[in-house]
Amino acid sequence: MSRLPAGEWSALESGILRWQNRKCATAAGIRLRDWN
């Protein structure tokens, strides 16, 4: 794991988490639409 300053790492991590949340929310929305 590369050594990043804490601020840079937290920004990178939060960006990844936001991307994953958006991806999961999109998948959930498609699934809900298919069920209804």
CHARMM internal coordinates of N, CA and C (Angstrom, degrees):
IC EDIT
DIST 1 N 1 CA 1.4627
DIST 1 CA 1 C 1.5301
ANGL 1 N 1 CA 1 C 108.73
DIST 1 C 2 N 1.2847
ANGL 1 CA 1 C 2 N 116.03
DIHE 1 N 1 CA 1 C 2 N 130.41
DIST 2 N 2 CA 1.4693
ANGL 1 C 2 N 2 CA 119.18
DIHE 1 CA 1 C 2 N 2 CA -177.13
DIST 2 CA 2 C 1.5205
ANGL 2 N 2 CA 2 C 110.15
DIHE 1 C 2 N 2 CA 2 C -74.53
DIST 2 C 3 N 1.3231
ANGL 2 CA 2 C 3 N 115.02
DIHE 2 N 2 CA 2 C 3 N 150.82
DIST 3 N 3 CA 1.4675
ANGL 2 C 3 N 3 CA 120.62
DIHE 2 CA 2 C 3 N 3 CA -178.93
DIST 3 CA 3 C 1.5212
ANGL 3 N 3 CA 3 C 109.10
DIHE 2 C 3 N 3 CA 3 C -87.67
DIST 3 C 4 N 1.2945
ANGL 3 CA 3 C 4 N 116.38
DIHE 3 N 3 CA 3 C 4 N 113.63
DIST 4 N 4 CA 1.4613
ANGL 3 C 4 N 4 CA 121.45
DIHE 3 CA 3 C 4 N 4 CA 176.11
DIST 4 CA 4 C 1.5173
ANGL 4 N 4 CA 4 C 108.96
DIHE 3 C 4 N 4 CA 4 C -116.49
DIST 4 C 5 N 1.3237
ANGL 4 CA 4 C 5 N 117.11
DIHE 4 N 4 CA 4 C 5 N 150.45
DIST 5 N 5 CA 1.4674
ANGL 4 C 5 N 5 CA 119.01
DIHE 4 CA 4 C 5 N 5 CA 171.17
DIST 5 CA 5 C 1.5295
ANGL 5 N 5 CA 5 C 109.85
DIHE 4 C 5 N 5 CA 5 C -57.87
DIST 5 C 6 N 1.3154
ANGL 5 CA 5 C 6 N 116.33
DIHE 5 N 5 CA 5 C 6 N 148.38
DIST 6 N 6 CA 1.4671
ANGL 5 C 6 N 6 CA 120.15
DIHE 5 CA 5 C 6 N 6 CA -174.50
DIST 6 CA 6 C 1.5280
ANGL 6 N 6 CA 6 C 111.48
DIHE 5 C 6 N 6 CA 6 C -55.64
DIST 6 C 7 N 1.3223
ANGL 6 CA 6 C 7 N 117.09
DIHE 6 N 6 CA 6 C 7 N -40.63
DIST 7 N 7 CA 1.4587
ANGL 6 C 7 N 7 CA 119.56
DIHE 6 CA 6 C 7 N 7 CA -178.62
DIST 7 CA 7 C 1.5210
ANGL 7 N 7 CA 7 C 112.15
DIHE 6 C 7 N 7 CA 7 C -64.25
DIST 7 C 8 N 1.3311
ANGL 7 CA 7 C 8 N 116.08
DIHE 7 N 7 CA 7 C 8 N -42.91
DIST 8 N 8 CA 1.4627
ANGL 7 C 8 N 8 CA 118.92
DIHE 7 CA 7 C 8 N 8 CA 179.68
DIST 8 CA 8 C 1.5190
ANGL 8 N 8 CA 8 C 110.49
DIHE 7 C 8 N 8 CA 8 C -66.37
DIST 8 C 9 N 1.3354
ANGL 8 CA 8 C 9 N 116.63
DIHE 8 N 8 CA 8 C 9 N -41.65
DIST 9 N 9 CA 1.4636
ANGL 8 C 9 N 9 CA 119.41
DIHE 8 CA 8 C 9 N 9 CA -177.79
DIST 9 CA 9 C 1.5264
ANGL 9 N 9 CA 9 C 110.66
DIHE 8 C 9 N 9 CA 9 C -64.82
DIST 9 C 10 N 1.3480
ANGL 9 CA 9 C 10 N 117.26
DIHE 9 N 9 CA 9 C 10 N -43.31
DIST 10 N 10 CA 1.4596
ANGL 9 C 10 N 10 CA 119.33
DIHE 9 CA 9 C 10 N 10 CA -178.69
DIST 10 CA 10 C 1.5292
ANGL 10 N 10 CA 10 C 110.34
DIHE 9 C 10 N 10 CA 10 C -65.31
DIST 10 C 11 N 1.3260
ANGL 10 CA 10 C 11 N 117.26
DIHE 10 N 10 CA 10 C 11 N -36.06
DIST 11 N 11 CA 1.4643
ANGL 10 C 11 N 11 CA 119.80
DIHE 10 CA 10 C 11 N 11 CA 177.70
DIST 11 CA 11 C 1.5208
ANGL 11 N 11 CA 11 C 110.18
DIHE 10 C 11 N 11 CA 11 C -66.19
DIST 11 C 12 N 1.3298
ANGL 11 CA 11 C 12 N 116.37
DIHE 11 N 11 CA 11 C 12 N -42.49
DIST 12 N 12 CA 1.4645
ANGL 11 C 12 N 12 CA 120.35
DIHE 11 CA 11 C 12 N 12 CA 178.29
DIST 12 CA 12 C 1.5170
ANGL 12 N 12 CA 12 C 110.50
DIHE 11 C 12 N 12 CA 12 C -63.74
DIST 12 C 13 N 1.3365
ANGL 12 CA 12 C 13 N 115.80
DIHE 12 N 12 CA 12 C 13 N -44.36
DIST 13 N 13 CA 1.4573
ANGL 12 C 13 N 13 CA 120.80
DIHE 12 CA 12 C 13 N 13 CA -178.27
DIST 13 CA 13 C 1.5217
ANGL 13 N 13 CA 13 C 110.82
DIHE 12 C 13 N 13 CA 13 C -63.80
DIST 13 C 14 N 1.3316
ANGL 13 CA 13 C 14 N 117.74
DIHE 13 N 13 CA 13 C 14 N -44.01
DIST 14 N 14 CA 1.4603
ANGL 13 C 14 N 14 CA 120.12
DIHE 13 CA 13 C 14 N 14 CA -179.32
DIST 14 CA 14 C 1.5260
ANGL 14 N 14 CA 14 C 110.35
DIHE 13 C 14 N 14 CA 14 C -66.19
DIST 14 C 15 N 1.3289
ANGL 14 CA 14 C 15 N 117.50
DIHE 14 N 14 CA 14 C 15 N -33.88
DIST 15 N 15 CA 1.4618
ANGL 14 C 15 N 15 CA 120.09
DIHE 14 CA 14 C 15 N 15 CA 176.30
DIST 15 CA 15 C 1.5166
ANGL 15 N 15 CA 15 C 111.36
DIHE 14 C 15 N 15 CA 15 C -64.51
DIST 15 C 16 N 1.3386
ANGL 15 CA 15 C 16 N 116.39
DIHE 15 N 15 CA 15 C 16 N -41.61
DIST 16 N 16 CA 1.4678
ANGL 15 C 16 N 16 CA 120.08
DIHE 15 CA 15 C 16 N 16 CA 178.18
DIST 16 CA 16 C 1.5241
ANGL 16 N 16 CA 16 C 110.04
DIHE 15 C 16 N 16 CA 16 C -65.51
DIST 16 C 17 N 1.3347
ANGL 16 CA 16 C 17 N 116.75
DIHE 16 N 16 CA 16 C 17 N -42.47
DIST 17 N 17 CA 1.4602
ANGL 16 C 17 N 17 CA 119.98
DIHE 16 CA 16 C 17 N 17 CA -179.51
DIST 17 CA 17 C 1.5232
ANGL 17 N 17 CA 17 C 110.76
DIHE 16 C 17 N 17 CA 17 C -63.86
DIST 17 C 18 N 1.3485
ANGL 17 CA 17 C 18 N 116.58
DIHE 17 N 17 CA 17 C 18 N -41.86
DIST 18 N 18 CA 1.4692
ANGL 17 C 18 N 18 CA 119.17
DIHE 17 CA 17 C 18 N 18 CA 177.55
DIST 18 CA 18 C 1.5223
ANGL 18 N 18 CA 18 C 110.29
DIHE 17 C 18 N 18 CA 18 C -61.17
DIST 18 C 19 N 1.3489
ANGL 18 CA 18 C 19 N 117.40
DIHE 18 N 18 CA 18 C 19 N -42.20
DIST 19 N 19 CA 1.4565
ANGL 18 C 19 N 19 CA 120.76
DIHE 18 CA 18 C 19 N 19 CA -179.09
DIST 19 CA 19 C 1.5237
ANGL 19 N 19 CA 19 C 110.18
DIHE 18 C 19 N 19 CA 19 C -63.60
DIST 19 C 20 N 1.3412
ANGL 19 CA 19 C 20 N 116.86
DIHE 19 N 19 CA 19 C 20 N -43.43
DIST 20 N 20 CA 1.4630
ANGL 19 C 20 N 20 CA 120.27
DIHE 19 CA 19 C 20 N 20 CA 179.65
DIST 20 CA 20 C 1.5242
ANGL 20 N 20 CA 20 C 110.63
DIHE 19 C 20 N 20 CA 20 C -64.95
DIST 20 C 21 N 1.3324
ANGL 20 CA 20 C 21 N 117.20
DIHE 20 N 20 CA 20 C 21 N -41.65
DIST 21 N 21 CA 1.4622
ANGL 20 C 21 N 21 CA 120.30
DIHE 20 CA 20 C 21 N 21 CA 179.92
DIST 21 CA 21 C 1.5236
ANGL 21 N 21 CA 21 C 110.64
DIHE 20 C 21 N 21 CA 21 C -63.05
DIST 21 C 22 N 1.3452
ANGL 21 CA 21 C 22 N 116.60
DIHE 21 N 21 CA 21 C 22 N -41.47
DIST 22 N 22 CA 1.4601
ANGL 21 C 22 N 22 CA 120.11
DIHE 21 CA 21 C 22 N 22 CA 179.57
DIST 22 CA 22 C 1.5208
ANGL 22 N 22 CA 22 C 109.80
DIHE 21 C 22 N 22 CA 22 C -64.44
DIST 22 C 23 N 1.3457
ANGL 22 CA 22 C 23 N 116.92
DIHE 22 N 22 CA 22 C 23 N -41.48
DIST 23 N 23 CA 1.4518
ANGL 22 C 23 N 23 CA 120.79
DIHE 22 CA 22 C 23 N 23 CA -179.92
DIST 23 CA 23 C 1.5261
ANGL 23 N 23 CA 23 C 110.28
DIHE 22 C 23 N 23 CA 23 C -63.45
DIST 23 C 24 N 1.3452
ANGL 23 CA 23 C 24 N 116.80
DIHE 23 N 23 CA 23 C 24 N -44.02
DIST 24 N 24 CA 1.4642
ANGL 23 C 24 N 24 CA 120.92
DIHE 23 CA 23 C 24 N 24 CA -179.73
DIST 24 CA 24 C 1.5273
ANGL 24 N 24 CA 24 C 110.48
DIHE 23 C 24 N 24 CA 24 C -66.52
DIST 24 C 25 N 1.3281
ANGL 24 CA 24 C 25 N 116.54
DIHE 24 N 24 CA 24 C 25 N -40.66
DIST 25 N 25 CA 1.4608
ANGL 24 C 25 N 25 CA 119.95
DIHE 24 CA 24 C 25 N 25 CA -179.80
DIST 25 CA 25 C 1.5236
ANGL 25 N 25 CA 25 C 110.29
DIHE 24 C 25 N 25 CA 25 C -64.25
DIST 25 C 26 N 1.3338
ANGL 25 CA 25 C 26 N 116.87
DIHE 25 N 25 CA 25 C 26 N -39.00
DIST 26 N 26 CA 1.4591
ANGL 25 C 26 N 26 CA 120.14
DIHE 25 CA 25 C 26 N 26 CA 178.46
DIST 26 CA 26 C 1.5194
ANGL 26 N 26 CA 26 C 110.56
DIHE 25 C 26 N 26 CA 26 C -64.35
DIST 26 C 27 N 1.3322
ANGL 26 CA 26 C 27 N 117.02
DIHE 26 N 26 CA 26 C 27 N -44.20
DIST 27 N 27 CA 1.4636
ANGL 26 C 27 N 27 CA 120.74
DIHE 26 CA 26 C 27 N 27 CA 179.46
DIST 27 CA 27 C 1.5243
ANGL 27 N 27 CA 27 C 110.45
DIHE 26 C 27 N 27 CA 27 C -63.23
DIST 27 C 28 N 1.3393
ANGL 27 CA 27 C 28 N 117.20
DIHE 27 N 27 CA 27 C 28 N -41.23
DIST 28 N 28 CA 1.4609
ANGL 27 C 28 N 28 CA 120.87
DIHE 27 CA 27 C 28 N 28 CA 179.55
DIST 28 CA 28 C 1.5240
ANGL 28 N 28 CA 28 C 110.29
DIHE 27 C 28 N 28 CA 28 C -65.40
DIST 28 C 29 N 1.3269
ANGL 28 CA 28 C 29 N 117.18
DIHE 28 N 28 CA 28 C 29 N -40.58
DIST 29 N 29 CA 1.4555
ANGL 28 C 29 N 29 CA 120.60
DIHE 28 CA 28 C 29 N 29 CA 179.29
DIST 29 CA 29 C 1.5194
ANGL 29 N 29 CA 29 C 111.82
DIHE 28 C 29 N 29 CA 29 C -63.19
DIST 29 C 30 N 1.3305
ANGL 29 CA 29 C 30 N 117.00
DIHE 29 N 29 CA 29 C 30 N -40.90
DIST 30 N 30 CA 1.4654
ANGL 29 C 30 N 30 CA 120.57
DIHE 29 CA 29 C 30 N 30 CA 178.48
DIST 30 CA 30 C 1.5241
ANGL 30 N 30 CA 30 C 109.69
DIHE 29 C 30 N 30 CA 30 C -64.97
DIST 30 C 31 N 1.3441
ANGL 30 CA 30 C 31 N 116.42
DIHE 30 N 30 CA 30 C 31 N -41.47
DIST 31 N 31 CA 1.4592
ANGL 30 C 31 N 31 CA 120.23
DIHE 30 CA 30 C 31 N 31 CA -179.09
DIST 31 CA 31 C 1.5227
ANGL 31 N 31 CA 31 C 110.63
DIHE 30 C 31 N 31 CA 31 C -64.77
DIST 31 C 32 N 1.3447
ANGL 31 CA 31 C 32 N 116.27
DIHE 31 N 31 CA 31 C 32 N -43.29
DIST 32 N 32 CA 1.4618
ANGL 31 C 32 N 32 CA 119.34
DIHE 31 CA 31 C 32 N 32 CA 179.60
DIST 32 CA 32 C 1.5248
ANGL 32 N 32 CA 32 C 110.62
DIHE 31 C 32 N 32 CA 32 C -63.40
DIST 32 C 33 N 1.3273
ANGL 32 CA 32 C 33 N 116.38
DIHE 32 N 32 CA 32 C 33 N -39.88
DIST 33 N 33 CA 1.4592
ANGL 32 C 33 N 33 CA 120.02
DIHE 32 CA 32 C 33 N 33 CA -179.37
DIST 33 CA 33 C 1.5269
ANGL 33 N 33 CA 33 C 110.14
DIHE 32 C 33 N 33 CA 33 C -64.81
DIST 33 C 34 N 1.3468
ANGL 33 CA 33 C 34 N 116.27
DIHE 33 N 33 CA 33 C 34 N -37.24
DIST 34 N 34 CA 1.4636
ANGL 33 C 34 N 34 CA 118.89
DIHE 33 CA 33 C 34 N 34 CA -179.92
DIST 34 CA 34 C 1.5272
ANGL 34 N 34 CA 34 C 111.36
DIHE 33 C 34 N 34 CA 34 C -69.07
DIST 34 C 35 N 1.3437
ANGL 34 CA 34 C 35 N 116.73
DIHE 34 N 34 CA 34 C 35 N -34.12
DIST 35 N 35 CA 1.4563
ANGL 34 C 35 N 35 CA 119.23
DIHE 34 CA 34 C 35 N 35 CA -178.92
DIST 35 CA 35 C 1.5224
ANGL 35 N 35 CA 35 C 111.87
DIHE 34 C 35 N 35 CA 35 C -72.94
DIST 35 C 36 N 1.3288
ANGL 35 CA 35 C 36 N 117.83
DIHE 35 N 35 CA 35 C 36 N -30.89
DIST 36 N 36 CA 1.4609
ANGL 35 C 36 N 36 CA 120.26
DIHE 35 CA 35 C 36 N 36 CA -174.07
DIST 36 CA 36 C 1.5194
ANGL 36 N 36 CA 36 C 112.06
DIHE 35 C 36 N 36 CA 36 C -84.51
END
COOR INIT
IC SEED 1 N 1 CA 1 C
IC BUILD
